[in-house]
Amino acid sequence: MQKTGQIERTVDREFADEEAKYKIFEKETNALQKEGKAYLDAMRAMTAAQTRLADTIDVFYGAADRTSDGAMACHAYKRSVDDLDAGISRELDAPYRTCVLEPLGKMCAYFPIINDTISKRNKKLLDYDSARSKVRKLIDKPSEDVTKLPKAQQEHDDAKEVFDYMNEQILSELPQLMDLRVPYFDPTFEAMIRMQCKFAEEGYEKMGGVQRYFADSVRDDYATGQLDAQVEGVLQEMKELSICGGGGANN
């Protein structure tokens, strides 16, 4: 009936502004929860991939001289990534769930309740608009039944009282919720940074132990392109093998 103009629609700009802010907060928090879980899954996947990579490289070096610097580095790398993979469960997984994912989940759990309250408020507004329209019509065109207007007026007053109560509650509490969102997430954000920092430090320390098996000049060789030249040289030797399509016996 509002769409056809038979009932006047109440426009509450203050509520519309607060609801718009809340909807943005809801959307971003749900996204934060999703990406927070994706981060933990990615960390697990990364360390698992490192472990599989180390296992494969170990197979290559296992067929060669296991006392070479490369083989020793491979063993050290395998030990390091195994430790990092175990550390995900021991030092990152449980604390991350407790300090990051659980607070996010608790906040997201409020949204269905808040949305239900907003929905009820909107329904009460429809009741109020309908009752007000009914009173106005009876005033504009009085009924022969003199009891209709007082009854309609009472229904109007009751509908207005219920709506005003719910509307005032939401207008009072939504801004409070928005003001509390940053203090609520402060500990979570700090914990997330500290855990990421700890994991990165441990990874750097363990990979540093692997680096000692390589010459000090390796990093400089990489920067100047000499390592690329070494790789290209080995590839060229492979190309010259008959089995790789190089010179040798004809088909």
SULTA-V326766 format. One record per pair of residues at least 4 apart in sequence whose C-alpha atoms are under 8 Angstrom apart, sorted by the first residue. I is the first residue (numbers start at 1). J is the second residue. D is the distance in whole Angstrom. If there is no record, write none. Layout:
i=<I;I>
j=<J;J>
d=<D;D>
//
This chain:
i=<1;1;1;2;2;2;2;7;7;7;8;8;8;9;9;10;10;12;13;14;14;15;15;15;16;17;18;18;18;18;19;19;20;21;22;22;22;23;24;25;25;26;26;26;27;28;29;29;29;29;30;30;31;32;32;33;33;33;33;34;35;36;36;36;37;37;38;39;40;40;40;41;42;43;43;44;44;44;45;46;47;47;47;47;47;48;48;49;50;50;51;51;51;51;51;52;53;54;54;54;54;54;55;55;56;57;57;58;58;58;58;58;59;60;61;61;61;61;61;62;62;65;66;66;67;67;68;69;69;69;70;70;70;71;72;72;73;73;73;73;73;74;75;76;76;76;77;77;77;78;79;80;80;80;80;81;82;83;84;84;84;85;86;87;87;88;88;89;89;90;91;92;92;92;93;94;95;95;96;96;96;96;96;97;97;98;98;99;99;99;99;99;100;100;100;100;100;101;102;103;103;103;104;105;106;107;109;110;111;112;113;114;115;116;117;118;118;119;120;121;121;121;121;122;123;124;124;124;124;125;125;126;127;127;128;128;128;128;128;129;130;131;131;131;131;131;131;132;132;133;134;134;135;135;135;135;135;136;137;137;138;138;138;138;139;142;143;143;146;147;148;149;150;151;152;153;154;155;156;157;158;159;160;161;162;163;164;165;166;167;168;169;170;171;172;173;174;175;176;177;180;181;182;183;184;185;186;187;188;189;190;191;192;193;194;195;196;197;198;199;200;201;202;203;204;205;206;207;208;210;212;214;217;218;218;219;220;221;221;221;222;222;222;225;226;227;228;229;230;231;232;233;234;235;236;237;238;239;239;239;240;240;240;240;241;241;241;241;242;242;242;242>
j=<5;6;7;6;7;8;9;129;130;133;129;130;133;126;129;125;129;16;17;18;171;19;167;171;20;21;22;171;174;175;23;174;24;25;26;174;178;27;28;29;178;30;108;111;31;32;33;104;107;108;34;108;35;36;104;37;101;104;105;38;39;40;100;101;41;101;42;43;44;93;96;45;46;47;88;48;85;88;49;50;51;81;84;85;88;52;85;53;54;81;55;78;81;82;85;56;57;58;74;77;78;81;59;78;60;61;74;62;71;74;75;78;63;64;65;66;70;71;74;66;71;71;71;72;71;72;72;73;213;214;74;213;214;75;76;213;77;210;211;213;214;78;79;80;209;210;81;207;210;82;83;84;206;207;210;85;86;87;88;202;203;89;90;91;92;92;93;93;94;94;95;96;195;199;97;98;99;100;100;101;191;192;195;101;102;102;103;103;187;188;191;192;104;188;189;191;192;105;106;107;185;188;108;109;110;111;113;114;115;116;117;118;119;120;121;122;170;123;124;125;163;166;167;126;127;128;159;162;163;129;163;130;131;159;132;156;159;160;163;133;134;135;152;153;155;156;159;136;156;137;138;152;139;149;152;153;156;140;141;142;142;143;148;149;149;149;148;149;150;151;152;153;154;155;156;157;158;159;160;161;162;163;164;165;166;167;168;169;170;171;172;173;174;175;176;177;178;179;180;181;184;185;186;187;188;189;190;191;192;193;194;195;196;197;198;199;200;201;202;203;204;205;206;207;208;209;210;211;212;214;216;218;221;222;227;223;224;225;226;227;226;227;228;229;230;231;232;233;234;235;236;237;238;239;240;241;244;244;245;246;244;245;246;247;245;246;247;248;246;247;248;249>
d=<6;5;6;6;5;6;6;7;6;6;6;8;7;8;6;8;7;6;6;6;8;6;8;6;6;6;6;7;7;7;6;8;6;6;6;7;7;6;6;6;8;6;8;7;6;6;6;7;8;7;6;6;6;6;8;6;7;6;7;6;6;7;8;7;6;7;6;6;6;7;8;6;6;6;8;6;7;7;6;6;6;7;7;5;8;6;6;6;6;6;6;7;6;6;7;6;6;6;7;7;5;7;6;7;7;6;7;6;8;6;7;8;7;7;7;6;8;5;7;6;8;7;5;7;6;6;6;6;6;7;6;7;8;6;6;7;6;6;8;5;8;6;6;6;7;6;6;7;6;6;6;6;6;7;8;6;6;6;6;8;7;7;6;5;7;5;6;5;7;7;7;6;7;8;6;6;6;8;5;7;8;7;7;5;6;5;8;7;8;6;6;8;6;5;8;7;7;6;6;6;8;7;6;6;7;7;8;6;6;6;6;6;6;6;6;6;8;6;6;6;7;6;6;6;6;6;7;7;5;6;6;6;6;6;6;6;5;6;7;6;6;6;7;8;6;5;7;6;6;6;6;7;6;7;6;6;7;6;6;8;5;6;8;6;8;8;7;8;8;6;6;6;6;6;6;6;6;6;6;6;6;6;6;6;6;6;6;6;6;6;6;6;6;7;7;6;6;6;6;6;6;6;6;8;8;6;6;6;6;6;6;6;6;6;6;6;6;6;6;6;6;6;6;6;6;7;7;6;7;8;8;7;6;6;8;6;6;6;5;6;6;5;7;6;6;6;6;6;6;6;6;6;6;6;6;7;7;6;7;5;7;7;4;6;7;5;7;8;5;5;5;7>
//
